[in-house]
Structure formats: structure tokens, C-alpha cells
Amino acid sequence: MPDSALNTAEQFTPQPVKTNLLGLSVSKLGDFFEQLGEKRFRATQMVKWIHQMGEQDFDQMTNLSKSLREKLHETAEVRLPEVVSCQDSTDGTRKWLIKVEGGSCIEMVYIPEKDRGTLCVSSQIGCALDCSFCATGKQGFNRDLSTAEIIGQLWIAAQSFDQFAAKAPRRVSNVVMMGMGEPLMNFNNVVDAMNLMMEDNAYGLSKRRVTLSTAGVVPALDQLAGVTDVSLAISLHAPNDELRNELVPINRKYNLAQFVESAKNYIEKMPDNRRKATVEYTLMDQVNDRSVHARELAILLKDLPCKINLIPFNPFPGSDYKRVTNTALNRFRDILQGEGYTVTVRTTRGDDIAAACGQLAGEVNDRTKRQQRYKNKLAAEEVPIKLLD
């Protein structure tokens, strides 16, 4: 055989697929090390190296033997998603655009406050639910993120703030699964990632400081208490089925009564009796911000231990909705408070870099064609489509 043919054959020899250790739990890492002929305690060492010290290079993991490091080089890697850009808002909010396998991009946002720093993490590339007031849904949907791609966002943020350095302050104190995607539609990977966030030998976050937000995938929510006890947020945005069917299409499958009952069951199964669900309610001008809506919401939630977070709608190109007026917002809040509810109003943060609630869009290789349909709609209305490009 000619040398050129041999070179070509060598060039196309498939390389062995290496296991990405970034997204493996302590238990799964234990299985991995056993397969290498090693003791399971190596898993705890590896979790500490990756998630407490931010180390990717096996050669720097000095409490591992040379022979084990050689095995790891042959069989494993610590592969992170790629940071495409990082933007800082005038109010201190930081947004990352992150490229994942396949070429699509997701967005992640960090929101600093006096007593905490909250990281808003994505769970899917795009979102399959297509809530009418959310920019993410207009991107369409590509796929679920892997556990490594989810926990990798927290790793990237921690590195960005030098949190892996010895005795460094914890800048990311809270994580909310409220970025791109519906977390409960990526159940196993999201649960594994959240458990890593709470793992003492990894990031060590309290279960009260990790929050999963869902728009109402009731069967998955019914299963959640069996595998984790993170905090729960439910995205309602309407107090009756007729309006919610229009705003949040999944309500046509699992209605408000089912959703609220499922959330109540989750809270009742928590190991402590002080837990409350957070009810997220995005207020849009003359859509869901009337006094009658506030009174309906008060009745709907009467049996659910909860606090209510009111979110002024953040406009995006081509949206048919407008931001709630201050008068309507204050009236809505006062009615709920008068009914005995704890009510907060979410301050709009990062809107100068399109990082506010409902504005995350990323760059999705859309399998649903929804993105193109939305672009066509904007073009027909002569609306700039910079957000989706």
C-alpha cells in the first residue's frame, strides 16, 4: 500500500471517546473509578478537584497516583462549554453567551444583591413550551442540556469570580433554574446537576439556595420530591385557565388546579414544615394586571404555602405585550397583601444587556421551525430582528 494511503488511513482512525467527568455525581464517579480498577473514594477526590478547586488538568491533581493520572488521560477529560462572550450591565448584572455541543448557544445571568449573588442557569437549548410573553420560546427548541452543560455554567461563573481560589468569598450563593428551557422536561440531567450544586464536596449550596422553576409539567413535579428537596418556584402568570391557556400553552394539558395541587404536595413532602413555594407572576399591561385577577389569584393560592413574586414584563422585539404600569402593579400588590400574602416585586436587572427576566434568547439551531416563523412575523411587521440573529 502506498505511504499516502497509509497516512490517509491513520488520519481517519476514530479516536476513543473520553468520559467527561464534569457532570458525573459522586456515585457515578465511583462507578467510573471502579471500572478503572480503582477504589471508589477516588470519586470524592475528583469532585473536590473539579468543583471546589476548579482544576481540569489531571497532572495537577497531586493526591492521585501517577499511574491513575495516566489512566485518566487515556479515558477521561474535564470538558466545559465554551464561553463566547461575557457582558456586564451598569447595575452589576453579568450575562454569558455559552456555546454547547452542536453549535447552539445558551445564556446564563448573574444578579448581585446586597445579601446574595444569584446565578440564573439554563436547562435546555431554547424551550419547547413557547409561553407567549417569553423571548426564549421564540427561539424554538433544539435539545436538552447534559448534566455537564448545566453544572458547567456554575463552574464558569465560579471561575469568572475567582471563587475557586483558597479562602475566596462565595460570589455565587444562590442558583435558580430559571434560564432558558423548562427544567422538568430535562428531569434526570437537571436533578443530577442540582444535586452536584448541593454536594458538600462540590459547591455545597444549601437546598434553600437552589431553586427549580417550572411552568407546570405536573407528572414530573409529582416525581420531584422523591429525588430532591430543592426550593420550588411555580410560574403561574394567570389566575384562571382561560387566560393561562393563552399565555402558557402547557396549561391546556395540565390545568391550574392540577398544577397548584402538585406544588402543594411537593411542599408537604419537604422534611421541614417552614418551606414555601415561590409563585412567579409576570404582570402585563391590561392583560393579567386587573384587580379581578389579583382577587382570583388570592383564592387560587389559599391552600398553598407560598410567597408571591410579581415580575414587571420586560419587552422584547415583536412582543405584543407592554410593561405593567406602576399604578396597576401597586394595586395588584396591595390587594394580595391585604389577603395576607407575602408579596415582593422583582426589580428589573440587566435590561441594558437583555439579561432581564424573560429576555434570554441565545442562539438556537431550532428543530421546531418556530424561530423562523417568528422571524417571518417580525419581517412582515417591519420589526427589527436583532434579538434573534
Protein Blocks (a to p, Z undefined) as FASTA:
>chain_A
ZZklmmmmmmmmccdddddfklpcfklmmmmmmmnopafklmmmmmmmmmmnopablklm
mkbcfklmmmmmmmgccdddddfbdcddfkopacdddddehhiacdddddddfkbccddd
dfbecjfklpakbfklmnopfbdcdfklmmmmmmmmmmmnopmpghiacfblbdcdfbgc
jfklmmmlmmmmmmmmmpmklnopafklcccddehiaklmmmmmmmbccdcdddfkpabf
klmmmmmmmlmmmcfklmmmmmmmmmmmpmbfkbccdddddddehklmcfklmmmmmmmm
mmpccddddddddddehiabdcddfklmmmmmmmmmmnopacdddddehklnopaghian
bjaddfklmmmmmmmmmmmnopafklmZZ
